[in-house]
Amino acid sequence: MRAFITGGTGFIGANLVRLLLQQGYVVKALVRENSCLDNLTSLDVEIVRGDLNDRHLAQEMSDCQVLFHVAAQYSLWQSDRELLYRSNVLGTRNILSCARQAGIERTVYTSSVAAIGVNDGVAVNETYQSPVDKLVGYYKKSKYYAEQEAVKAVQQGQDIVIVNPSTPIGALDLKPTPTGEIIVRFLQRKMPFYVDTGLNLIDVKDVAWGHILALEKGITGDRYILGNQNLTFAQLLDKLAKITGLPAPKSTIPYWIPYSVAWLEESIFARLGKQPTIAIDGVRMSKQKMFYDATKAVSKLSLPQSSIDQALEDAVGWFSQRVKDEE
């Protein structure tokens, strides 16, 4: 089986590429011209240079049977609104169109729980949908509209299964993701306070399995939340403290403080040429506990539910090793 994958250099994509190779797939990976290939080094993967909006991708996919569209632009900066729409919405539209032209038999589209939204700390499942105007920030909105591109393609007869990962953790978090950044800051002792929020965590290896299981067992047009354990931020920090032996911050910070800093940086200082360090939308998201229910994926796809503690240990070990390698 030949698989075409977008986003193979990213966190989820790199773990998925490894699993596909282990399962005997031949893998072709689309990467941007300026992408770092560290996550694909020494892997038997055919590299295709290009962009999500390239029209010639149908030709590149023509010798593959399945597509995993994992790539997405992630940014919480309000100035990246157009980039997010172009990459996530228009890019998804183009990729799915190229897949249809190439005769791809089945596609797994990587959406996000960001597209589903939240419900005041109540764990929601695939049947829930926040009104789009309630989705915080242009990134979440772009993932919602990108998922609608997949829905429209299904209505036109394309075989697509949608997966909605929650917050993956583990190794190969190269950029890193916002959650990876939390772990890095914790290790560097740069987190004196924390915000009162919550996340649904899942081992990134389970997310990779969820993609293959969706390919094999998913119902066309259905969405499947790939998640595991809901944790408050305080519970997450306590787990990191036990793993690392470092003390967890004990005090929360009032919402208005990071919001005020973010507003000043993005609204005022950025216009003066200063690179902002805190995103307004990131602070706004932190007001919400982002809890999800992955029962459907567990029962219908047999999604693994590996230990979150072990996944955090994997992440801590990987980040610690990267720091040593860079010294």
Secondary structure as GFF3:
##gff-version 3
##sequence-region A 1 327
A	DSSP	beta_strand	2	6	.	.	.	ID=ss1
A	DSSP	alpha_helix	11	22	.	.	.	ID=ss2
A	DSSP	beta_strand	26	31	.	.	.	ID=ss3
A	DSSP	three_ten_helix	38	40	.	.	.	ID=ss4
A	DSSP	beta_strand	45	49	.	.	.	ID=ss5
A	DSSP	alpha_helix	57	61	.	.	.	ID=ss6
A	DSSP	beta_strand	66	69	.	.	.	ID=ss7
A	DSSP	three_ten_helix	78	80	.	.	.	ID=ss8
A	DSSP	alpha_helix	81	84	.	.	.	ID=ss9
A	DSSP	pi_helix	85	90	.	.	.	ID=ss10
A	DSSP	alpha_helix	91	102	.	.	.	ID=ss11
A	DSSP	beta_strand	106	110	.	.	.	ID=ss12
A	DSSP	three_ten_helix	113	115	.	.	.	ID=ss13
A	DSSP	three_ten_helix	132	134	.	.	.	ID=ss14
A	DSSP	alpha_helix	137	155	.	.	.	ID=ss15
A	DSSP	beta_strand	160	165	.	.	.	ID=ss16
A	DSSP	beta_strand	167	169	.	.	.	ID=ss17
A	DSSP	alpha_helix	178	187	.	.	.	ID=ss18
A	DSSP	beta_strand	193	194	.	.	.	ID=ss19
A	DSSP	beta_strand	198	203	.	.	.	ID=ss20
A	DSSP	alpha_helix	204	217	.	.	.	ID=ss21
A	DSSP	beta_strand	223	226	.	.	.	ID=ss22
A	DSSP	beta_strand	229	232	.	.	.	ID=ss23
A	DSSP	alpha_helix	233	244	.	.	.	ID=ss24
A	DSSP	beta_strand	251	252	.	.	.	ID=ss25
A	DSSP	alpha_helix	256	267	.	.	.	ID=ss26
A	DSSP	three_ten_helix	269	272	.	.	.	ID=ss27
A	DSSP	alpha_helix	280	285	.	.	.	ID=ss28
A	DSSP	alpha_helix	295	296	.	.	.	ID=ss29
A	DSSP	pi_helix	297	301	.	.	.	ID=ss30
A	DSSP	alpha_helix	308	326	.	.	.	ID=ss31
###
